[in-house]
Amino acid sequence: MIKSPARADATFVDRLIDAADRYVDSLLETLADDVAALPHRAAMGRLLALLTVYTQPGSAHRGSSLLPAAMGACVARLEHLQGPAGLFDGTNLSSPPDSAFTINDACMTLEIAVAAGDDALEDVRRRLRAVVERVTGALLTGGVHTPNHRWELCAALARIHALLEAEGSPRPGIDARIAEWLAEGIDQLPDGMYSERSPLYATAVTNPSLVAIADSSGRPELLDHVRRNLTAFLPWFNQDGSVESLFSRRQDQWFTFQANAFMMLYRRLANQDGRADFAAAAAWLESMPLHEPAKLLALTRLDPWLREPLQGPGPFGRLPMPAALAPAQASLGSCGLHRFRRQGTVTTVFGGCDELVPGIVSGLSSNPTFLRLEHGAAALTDVRLSRSFFDLGPFRSQDTLQTDAGVSLSETVRANFYLPLPPEKRQPDGLYALEHEGRFSAGMDFGHRPKVEHRLATSIAVRVEDGGTVLDLVFDGADTSFALELTFRPGGVLEGVDTVAGAGTFQLVEGTGSYRVGSDVIEFGRGIAADPDNPPVYNPGEAYRYLGGTNSTDGLKVYITGRTRGTHSITLRGLSLPTH
């Protein structure tokens, strides 16, 4: 039920209303043209936005005569997309969890519509209520296929249960089904991350779902998981308004994830628990552009904690990162992630890739970036190491250990040459079992063949010192070539490097290079003399190249190349030039 807080943060709510109004203005410009082509989640999200501003005191769209018809068109689209069991199709056919995303928004919309008591909404409310009714049975009995889907499904069931209880007609079995899913245990790692290790799914699914289940089904103990996760994320926000996602097992490991998606979660628990660190995080995140403002406005209508003023927030202008988000050192042991802050330079080290068996697939952490370094506006976004070794791809740490000086990363790769089969394993027809031997598949009965193994061990000691971050690359085994790739965020100036083939590609062959953005500089080196037999390129490995793909980074790329003999030391140093 919608409750009124003892006091409301009028400045915050007014900002949400203004942003939601502007979002709805943009929707109305194209509404008639594209509503019939919207997928179910987009249609429901649009309906939630329209109904929220229509019923919101202070909104420019409050009671607008244009919106009921627009809302009706969204409901019609949902009705059209529902299958025989009430489920919606998308990438996943007749998917209970994907349908649950839509039904969570539908239940929020219904709660706001019922509280508004506006006769002009009766047709929309009645038809949307029927959409929820048609799918309830399938959600009650259906399954999932990713960890976070369980909690999204439970959240939808919890909201349906609360809706039915408010109507005086609770449906038997819903609460028991929620309990059955929850009995599996919440998939939270010892360091507070969920098993998918993803800021995207933490903000879009798992944490909001656990909050909804806690509120709608009377299970407040679930909020402890949200508290632990939000606490774990505190050191991993970046001054540019992003949050580290390199360690994720989901698609956000490959892109920059904006931190503003966390704002409402921190605000909710900052106000509920009186936590100063969460309040500082929420205030800092509020100073950024709002993420999904119409949905945020809807949430403030339903959750009184969100309408409470934060204790001690600053103005809405961009705030400096609070101390709670910038400790000198932080680690996520279960994820292989470590961060160090020294004299204005932030070094992030990652060594938590999963074993890539059966291969590079969705649900595994496989990003080969093992280090990032920022100094003010200058950002070294990705450091990767390629080795020419049977096309097995770049370095991915298999063993990660925090040391007194920093972090030690290591990996050993192996490849085989196969000898003739023993006589007793030979087949007269020459046809043998099809096997995957780690690099490729063939009808060779690899498992029964003698083999000659080739091996290359690589270790990288990352030493974080006041004078810079030092990478000691140590190799043992095969004598081959390597290429250390440094990728810098576009927008700065490189000096001390040589241009090589390919746009935005350079090589450091001697001395020290630098990358400058304004007065912020990252120095790197020393370089290694160019070898014509060792081209400065990044090799993603056969797993990508066989399919014509890549996992290469975007930005200005500098290569330092050499041979896998002995130790090579590279120093990265952030510094600020005097301003005039």
SEZAGU-456085 format. One line per 3 residues: their letters; for each residue x, y, z of C-alpha. Coordinates in nm, 3 decimals, m for minus. Example, Ala and Ser with C-alpha at 12.3 -4.5 7.8 and 13.67 -1.06 7.14 Angstrom:
SEZAGU-456085
AS = 1.230 m0.450 0.780; 1.367 m0.106 0.714
This chain:
SEZAGU-456085
MIK = 0.000 0.000 0.000; 0.112 0.356 m0.072; 0.200 0.537 0.249
SPA = 0.282 0.901 0.320; 0.614 0.977 0.487; 0.638 1.193 0.794
RAD = 0.822 1.447 0.577; 0.909 1.462 0.211; 1.218 1.581 0.026
ATF = 1.037 1.831 m0.195; 1.350 1.930 m0.388; 1.428 1.570 m0.477
VDR = 1.069 1.485 m0.573; 1.034 1.802 m0.783; 1.352 1.710 m0.969
LID = 1.212 1.364 m1.041; 0.884 1.514 m1.162; 1.063 1.753 m1.397
AAD = 1.283 1.476 m1.542; 0.988 1.236 m1.576; 0.784 1.504 m1.753
RYV = 1.062 1.564 m2.003; 1.092 1.189 m2.062; 0.717 1.160 m2.125
DSL = 0.733 1.461 m2.359; 0.982 1.265 m2.570; 0.755 0.960 m2.566
LET = 0.453 1.156 m2.683; 0.642 1.280 m2.988; 0.659 0.926 m3.128
LAD = 0.382 0.749 m2.942; 0.140 0.709 m3.230; 0.410 0.588 m3.466
DVA = 0.584 0.314 m3.272; 0.364 0.175 m2.995; 0.244 m0.109 m3.219
ALP = 0.605 m0.226 m3.261; 0.714 m0.216 m2.897; 0.827 m0.536 m2.721
HRA = 0.637 m0.617 m2.403; 0.885 m0.471 m2.154; 0.908 m0.142 m2.343
AMG = 0.529 m0.118 m2.376; 0.485 m0.177 m2.003; 0.762 0.068 m1.914
RLL = 0.591 0.332 m2.126; 0.258 0.264 m1.959; 0.414 0.297 m1.614
ALL = 0.570 0.631 m1.712; 0.248 0.769 m1.860; 0.029 0.669 m1.568
TVY = 0.280 0.792 m1.311; 0.293 1.148 m1.445; m0.082 1.147 m1.517
TQP = m0.154 1.087 m1.149; 0.140 1.288 m1.006; 0.060 1.614 m0.827
GSA = 0.280 1.887 m0.972; 0.337 1.713 m1.304; 0.272 1.907 m1.623
HRG = 0.086 1.596 m1.744; m0.139 1.562 m1.438; m0.487 1.471 m1.563
SSL = m0.396 1.533 m1.929; m0.681 1.437 m2.163; m0.423 1.295 m2.409
LPA = m0.281 1.028 m2.182; m0.567 0.780 m2.119; m0.580 0.690 m2.490
AMG = m0.201 0.661 m2.502; m0.213 0.431 m2.199; m0.485 0.227 m2.362
ACV = m0.264 0.176 m2.669; 0.011 0.037 m2.444; m0.231 m0.205 m2.277
ARL = m0.355 m0.314 m2.619; 0.002 m0.393 m2.717; 0.048 m0.605 m2.403
EHL = m0.280 m0.789 m2.471; m0.166 m0.861 m2.826; 0.170 m0.996 m2.713
QGP = 0.039 m1.232 m2.446; 0.049 m1.599 m2.544; m0.207 m1.866 m2.450
AGL = m0.055 m1.908 m2.101; m0.029 m1.533 m2.051; 0.348 m1.532 m2.103
FDG = 0.528 m1.295 m2.336; 0.771 m1.389 m2.612; 1.104 m1.221 m2.674
TNL = 1.457 m1.350 m2.705; 1.340 m1.627 m2.471; 1.014 m1.780 m2.587
SSP = 0.722 m1.799 m2.343; 0.961 m1.697 m2.066; 0.834 m1.676 m1.706
PDS = 1.127 m1.461 m1.585; 1.120 m1.225 m1.885; 0.746 m1.192 m1.836
AFT = 0.808 m1.124 m1.466; 1.001 m0.807 m1.555; 0.690 m0.675 m1.724
IND = 0.453 m0.793 m1.453; 0.658 m0.624 m1.179; 0.604 m0.293 m1.358
ACM = 0.238 m0.383 m1.417; 0.179 m0.437 m1.045; 0.347 m0.106 m0.961
TLE = 0.126 0.065 m1.220; m0.187 m0.095 m1.077; m0.099 0.011 m0.723
IAV = m0.058 0.372 m0.834; m0.376 0.360 m1.044; m0.586 0.216 m0.761
AAG = m0.458 0.476 m0.514; m0.534 0.758 m0.761; m0.904 0.664 m0.779
DDA = m0.947 0.837 m1.117; m1.249 0.715 m1.316; m1.069 0.798 m1.642
LED = m0.823 0.518 m1.559; m1.083 0.250 m1.499; m1.055 0.089 m1.842
VRR = m0.675 0.083 m1.829; m0.680 m0.053 m1.474; m0.933 m0.326 m1.554
RLR = m0.752 m0.446 m1.868; m0.408 m0.435 m1.707; m0.545 m0.628 m1.412
AVV = m0.662 m0.893 m1.659; m0.312 m0.908 m1.813; m0.172 m0.988 m1.468
ERV = m0.442 m1.244 m1.400; m0.376 m1.431 m1.726; m0.005 m1.477 m1.650
TGA = m0.018 m1.552 m1.277; m0.056 m1.928 m1.316; 0.242 m1.952 m1.551
LLT = 0.459 m1.747 m1.315; 0.351 m1.968 m1.027; 0.457 m2.290 m1.201
GGV = 0.727 m2.170 m1.444; 1.105 m2.197 m1.438; 1.413 m1.980 m1.493
HTP = 1.759 m2.005 m1.648; 1.985 m1.751 m1.475; 2.047 m1.687 m1.102
NHR = 1.885 m1.343 m1.094; 1.571 m1.469 m1.268; 1.468 m1.647 m0.948
WEL = 1.443 m1.322 m0.757; 1.273 m1.130 m1.038; 1.013 m1.406 m1.057
CAA = 0.967 m1.405 m0.680; 0.931 m1.027 m0.681; 0.650 m1.048 m0.938
LAR = 0.477 m1.319 m0.738; 0.515 m1.117 m0.417; 0.363 m0.811 m0.580
IHA = 0.077 m1.016 m0.725; 0.020 m1.168 m0.380; 0.005 m0.821 m0.221
LLE = m0.232 m0.703 m0.494; m0.466 m0.998 m0.440; m0.457 m0.956 m0.063
AEG = m0.553 m0.589 m0.102; m0.848 m0.702 m0.314; m0.946 m0.955 m0.047
SPR = m0.885 m1.256 m0.272; m0.540 m1.406 m0.197; m0.440 m1.696 m0.421
PGI = m0.325 m2.013 m0.245; 0.024 m2.131 m0.330; 0.192 m1.803 m0.420
DAR = 0.366 m1.748 m0.089; 0.469 m2.114 m0.073; 0.624 m2.090 m0.421
IAE = 0.821 m1.781 m0.318; 0.942 m1.969 m0.012; 1.045 m2.263 m0.230
WLA = 1.266 m2.044 m0.448; 1.411 m1.858 m0.149; 1.493 m2.187 0.023
EGI = 1.768 m2.237 m0.238; 1.953 m1.951 m0.067; 2.051 m1.613 m0.205
DQL = 2.358 m1.652 m0.426; 2.582 m1.409 m0.238; 2.960 m1.450 m0.233
PDG = 3.159 m1.398 0.091; 3.261 m1.047 m0.020; 2.900 m0.936 m0.075
MYS = 2.878 m0.971 m0.452; 2.613 m1.194 m0.602; 2.731 m1.494 m0.803
ERS = 2.696 m1.308 m1.134; 2.929 m1.035 m0.998; 2.747 m0.779 m1.211
PLY = 2.660 m0.416 m1.129; 2.405 m0.425 m1.411; 2.211 m0.714 m1.262
ATA = 2.266 m0.595 m0.906; 2.090 m0.267 m0.987; 1.836 m0.384 m1.246
VTN = 1.729 m0.718 m1.098; 1.867 m0.875 m0.782; 1.865 m0.585 m0.535
PSL = 1.535 m0.427 m0.650; 1.376 m0.773 m0.649; 1.492 m0.852 m0.297
VAI = 1.361 m0.515 m0.179; 1.025 m0.586 m0.346; 1.001 m0.934 m0.193
ADS = 1.094 m0.798 0.149; 0.833 m0.523 0.130; 0.551 m0.710 m0.041
SGR = 0.573 m1.045 0.136; 0.692 m0.948 0.484; 1.048 m1.081 0.461
PEL = 1.263 m0.790 0.586; 1.560 m1.021 0.647; 1.621 m1.019 0.269
LDH = 1.733 m0.657 0.298; 2.048 m0.779 0.473; 2.166 m0.919 0.140
VRR = 2.105 m0.582 m0.025; 2.296 m0.405 0.251; 2.594 m0.637 0.210
NLT = 2.597 m0.592 m0.168; 2.576 m0.214 m0.150; 2.851 m0.207 0.111
AFL = 3.070 m0.421 m0.116; 3.023 m0.181 m0.408; 3.119 0.134 m0.217
PWF = 3.494 0.130 m0.307; 3.436 0.051 m0.674; 3.284 0.375 m0.798
NQD = 3.496 0.595 m1.024; 3.529 0.971 m1.023; 3.395 0.987 m1.381
GSV = 3.057 0.856 m1.262; 3.103 0.492 m1.358; 3.141 0.180 m1.145
ESL = 3.388 m0.102 m1.202; 3.236 m0.389 m1.398; 3.550 m0.562 m1.527
FSR = 3.497 m0.856 m1.291; 3.138 m0.924 m1.398; 3.027 m1.260 m1.534
RQD = 2.767 m1.091 m1.753; 2.771 m0.861 m2.055; 2.865 m0.550 m1.854
QWF = 3.220 m0.684 m1.822; 3.269 m0.543 m2.172; 3.138 m0.187 m2.129
TFQ = 3.142 0.112 m1.895; 2.855 0.091 m1.648; 2.716 0.418 m1.516
ANA = 2.690 0.440 m1.138; 2.370 0.646 m1.122; 2.167 0.324 m1.146
FMM = 2.263 0.261 m0.780; 2.118 0.587 m0.647; 1.773 0.474 m0.533
LYR = 1.909 0.163 m0.363; 2.152 0.365 m0.153; 1.884 0.628 m0.083
RLA = 1.635 0.369 0.037; 1.867 0.204 0.288; 2.042 0.526 0.387
NQD = 1.706 0.658 0.506; 1.580 0.331 0.651; 1.901 0.249 0.838
GRA = 2.041 0.595 0.905; 2.371 0.500 0.741; 2.600 0.795 0.672
DFA = 2.809 0.609 0.413; 2.501 0.513 0.211; 2.368 0.869 0.239
AAA = 2.698 1.008 0.109; 2.688 0.765 m0.182; 2.325 0.850 m0.261
AWL = 2.391 1.224 m0.252; 2.691 1.188 m0.484; 2.491 0.972 m0.725
ESM = 2.200 1.218 m0.717; 2.433 1.485 m0.852; 2.451 1.289 m1.179
PLH = 2.186 1.260 m1.450; 1.890 1.055 m1.329; 1.863 0.694 m1.444
EPA = 1.510 0.604 m1.568; 1.346 0.910 m1.405; 0.984 0.808 m1.467
KLL = 1.036 0.473 m1.296; 1.221 0.646 m1.012; 0.922 0.875 m0.967
ALT = 0.691 0.574 m0.956; 0.911 0.414 m0.690; 0.895 0.727 m0.475
RLD = 0.515 0.702 m0.490; 0.528 0.347 m0.356; 0.819 0.360 m0.111
PWL = 0.804 0.628 0.161; 1.171 0.577 0.250; 1.266 0.718 m0.090
REP = 1.074 1.040 m0.026; 1.250 1.107 0.304; 1.525 1.373 0.289
LQG = 1.878 1.240 0.298; 2.076 1.342 0.601; 2.334 1.600 0.499
PGP = 2.332 1.580 0.116; 2.499 1.859 m0.077; 2.346 2.063 m0.360
FGR = 2.250 1.895 m0.686; 2.558 2.028 m0.863; 2.823 1.764 m0.932
LPM = 2.980 1.665 m0.599; 3.330 1.537 m0.531; 3.351 1.167 m0.457
PAA = 3.288 1.117 m0.083; 3.549 0.955 0.138; 3.329 0.648 0.187
LAP = 3.377 0.571 m0.183; 3.752 0.631 m0.195; 3.941 0.411 0.054
AQA = 4.317 0.376 0.013; 4.279 0.005 m0.058; 3.994 m0.236 m0.130
SLG = 3.955 m0.598 m0.236; 3.687 m0.839 m0.350; 3.859 m1.167 m0.279
SCG = 3.591 m1.388 m0.435; 3.614 m1.187 m0.756; 3.991 m1.144 m0.780
LHR = 3.955 m0.764 m0.778; 4.187 m0.520 m0.599; 4.209 m0.140 m0.592
FRR = 4.479 0.094 m0.465; 4.473 0.473 m0.432; 4.808 0.649 m0.407
QGT = 4.870 1.023 m0.448; 4.575 1.080 m0.677; 4.633 0.766 m0.887
VTT = 4.382 0.480 m0.881; 4.514 0.135 m0.979; 4.265 m0.148 m1.029
VFG = 4.396 m0.503 m1.069; 4.180 m0.792 m1.188; 4.272 m1.159 m1.179
GCD = 3.937 m1.331 m1.135; 3.860 m1.477 m1.478; 3.676 m1.808 m1.476
ELV = 3.818 m2.123 m1.628; 3.692 m2.108 m1.984; 3.542 m2.455 m2.003
PGI = 3.360 m2.535 m2.227; 3.463 m2.206 m2.383; 3.405 m1.832 m2.389
VSG = 3.031 m1.822 m2.323; 2.766 m1.610 m2.154; 2.781 m1.640 m1.777
LSS = 3.160 m1.661 m1.743; 3.407 m1.389 m1.651; 3.650 m1.378 m1.944
NPT = 3.766 m1.018 m1.987; 4.147 m1.034 m2.025; 4.206 m0.678 m1.901
FLR = 4.413 m0.729 m1.587; 4.485 m0.368 m1.491; 4.338 m0.020 m1.514
LEH = 4.496 0.304 m1.398; 4.350 0.654 m1.371; 4.502 0.983 m1.271
GAA = 4.249 1.265 m1.285; 4.118 1.289 m1.639; 4.388 1.063 m1.782
ALT = 4.272 0.702 m1.801; 4.456 0.385 m1.897; 4.140 0.180 m1.937
DVR = 4.286 m0.159 m2.029; 4.619 m0.337 m1.991; 4.634 m0.678 m2.165
LSR = 4.906 m0.927 m2.251; 4.914 m1.134 m2.571; 5.156 m1.422 m2.626
SFF = 5.216 m1.613 m2.946; 5.136 m1.956 m2.810; 4.917 m2.190 m3.017
DLG = 4.652 m1.921 m3.058; 4.525 m1.978 m2.703; 4.447 m1.612 m2.649
PFR = 4.560 m1.342 m2.406; 4.676 m1.377 m2.047; 4.396 m1.448 m1.799
SQD = 4.506 m1.501 m1.442; 4.428 m1.845 m1.300; 4.583 m1.773 m0.960
TLQ = 4.559 m1.435 m0.789; 4.722 m1.352 m0.458; 4.732 m1.025 m0.269
TDA = 5.082 m0.948 m0.143; 5.232 m0.685 0.087; 5.338 m0.485 m0.220
GVS = 5.034 m0.538 m0.439; 4.893 m0.835 m0.630; 5.048 m1.142 m0.794
LSE = 4.878 m1.284 m1.104; 4.972 m1.606 m1.283; 4.862 m1.842 m1.559
TVR = 5.004 m2.153 m1.722; 4.894 m2.253 m2.072; 4.966 m2.585 m2.239
ANF = 4.933 m2.730 m2.587; 5.007 m3.077 m2.717; 5.143 m3.252 m3.020
YLP = 4.998 m3.604 m3.047; 5.187 m3.922 m3.132; 5.053 m4.238 m3.305
LPP = 4.786 m4.439 m3.128; 4.889 m4.755 m2.942; 4.816 m5.069 m3.147
EKR = 4.526 m5.177 m2.927; 4.344 m4.844 m2.987; 4.366 m4.845 m3.366
QPD = 4.047 m4.878 m3.569; 4.052 m5.065 m3.904; 3.816 m4.811 m4.062
GLY = 4.027 m4.514 m3.943; 3.729 m4.354 m3.772; 3.791 m4.238 m3.416
ALE = 3.593 m4.060 m3.145; 3.529 m3.690 m3.200; 3.686 m3.504 m2.908
HEG = 3.764 m3.146 m2.805; 4.120 m3.142 m2.680; 4.123 m2.790 m2.538
RFS = 4.201 m2.598 m2.856; 4.002 m2.772 m3.128; 3.789 m3.074 m3.205
AGM = 3.869 m3.367 m3.432; 3.802 m3.737 m3.480; 4.144 m3.832 m3.344
DFG = 4.072 m4.010 m3.014; 4.304 m3.764 m2.838; 4.247 m3.921 m2.498
HRP = 4.430 m4.242 m2.591; 4.729 m4.089 m2.772; 5.075 m4.029 m2.625
KVE = 5.152 m3.658 m2.638; 5.435 m3.408 m2.634; 5.339 m3.112 m2.417
HRL = 5.445 m2.751 m2.470; 5.407 m2.513 m2.175; 5.427 m2.141 m2.103
ATS = 5.395 m2.004 m1.750; 5.335 m1.630 m1.709; 5.333 m1.438 m1.383
IAV = 5.272 m1.067 m1.337; 5.367 m0.908 m1.008; 5.183 m0.575 m0.968
RVE = 5.367 m0.356 m0.716; 5.186 m0.039 m0.612; 5.428 0.221 m0.478
DGG = 5.416 0.593 m0.410; 5.629 0.646 m0.720; 5.403 0.445 m0.949
TVL = 5.269 0.100 m1.030; 5.529 m0.150 m1.148; 5.448 m0.457 m1.356
DLV = 5.707 m0.735 m1.343; 5.639 m0.981 m1.626; 5.806 m1.317 m1.566
FDG = 5.794 m1.603 m1.819; 5.897 m1.966 m1.798; 5.875 m2.231 m2.069
ADT = 5.833 m2.167 m2.441; 6.048 m1.899 m2.602; 5.805 m1.692 m2.805
SFA = 5.690 m1.334 m2.855; 5.461 m1.122 m2.639; 5.281 m0.791 m2.682
LEL = 5.172 m0.581 m2.384; 4.879 m0.366 m2.494; 4.804 m0.035 m2.317
TFR = 4.469 0.118 m2.418; 4.406 0.482 m2.325; 4.070 0.656 m2.326
PGG = 4.041 0.879 m2.637; 4.074 1.251 m2.590; 4.434 1.289 m2.479
VLE = 4.778 1.334 m2.635; 5.042 1.061 m2.664; 5.412 1.148 m2.665
GVD = 5.731 0.943 m2.697; 5.574 0.665 m2.905; 5.604 0.554 m3.268
TVA = 5.309 0.524 m3.502; 5.243 0.177 m3.645; 4.993 0.043 m3.897
GAG = 4.632 0.086 m3.789; 4.441 0.394 m3.679; 4.509 0.488 m3.318
TFQ = 4.790 0.231 m3.281; 5.140 0.308 m3.150; 5.448 0.132 m3.015
LVE = 5.696 0.223 m2.742; 6.039 0.100 m2.848; 6.261 0.289 m2.607
GTG = 6.254 0.515 m2.304; 5.928 0.642 m2.154; 5.603 0.743 m2.319
SYR = 5.328 0.962 m2.180; 4.956 1.023 m2.221; 4.823 1.365 m2.123
VGS = 4.473 1.506 m2.074; 4.499 1.869 m1.967; 4.734 1.874 m1.669
DVI = 4.687 1.505 m1.589; 4.953 1.266 m1.719; 5.020 0.892 m1.719
EFG = 5.381 0.798 m1.791; 5.468 0.444 m1.901; 5.782 0.249 m1.991
RGI = 6.046 0.154 m2.048; 5.999 0.050 m2.405; 6.161 m0.248 m2.577
AAD = 6.335 m0.232 m2.915; 6.109 m0.329 m3.205; 6.143 m0.681 m3.346
PDN = 6.032 m0.726 m3.709; 5.928 m1.084 m3.626; 5.708 m0.967 m3.337
PPV = 5.440 m0.734 m3.475; 5.259 m0.506 m3.227; 4.915 m0.664 m3.240
YNP = 4.658 m0.801 m2.998; 4.542 m1.158 m3.056; 4.204 m1.243 m2.898
GEA = 4.266 m1.615 m2.958; 4.117 m1.876 m3.184; 3.794 m1.894 m2.982
YRY = 3.712 m1.549 m3.122; 3.897 m1.543 m3.452; 3.753 m1.872 m3.580
LGG = 3.412 m1.704 m3.574; 3.541 m1.377 m3.714; 3.499 m1.204 m3.378
TNS = 3.713 m1.014 m3.133; 3.710 m0.879 m2.779; 3.947 m0.592 m2.858
TDG = 3.922 m0.265 m2.670; 3.839 0.083 m2.799; 4.083 0.369 m2.760
LKV = 4.441 0.471 m2.828; 4.661 0.163 m2.817; 5.030 0.150 m2.733
YIT = 5.223 m0.178 m2.759; 5.540 m0.285 m2.582; 5.667 m0.606 m2.742
GRT = 5.937 m0.856 m2.651; 6.031 m1.222 m2.604; 5.920 m1.453 m2.325
RGT = 6.263 m1.469 m2.167; 6.337 m1.366 m1.810; 6.174 m1.062 m1.648
HSI = 6.045 m0.741 m1.806; 5.951 m0.445 m1.582; 5.707 m0.176 m1.691
TLR = 5.632 0.128 m1.473; 5.307 0.324 m1.488; 5.306 0.659 m1.311
GLS = 5.036 0.924 m1.269; 5.132 1.286 m1.219; 4.982 1.633 m1.242
LPT = 5.155 1.912 m1.429; 5.150 2.263 m1.283; 4.879 2.484 m1.424
H = 4.952 2.835 m1.546
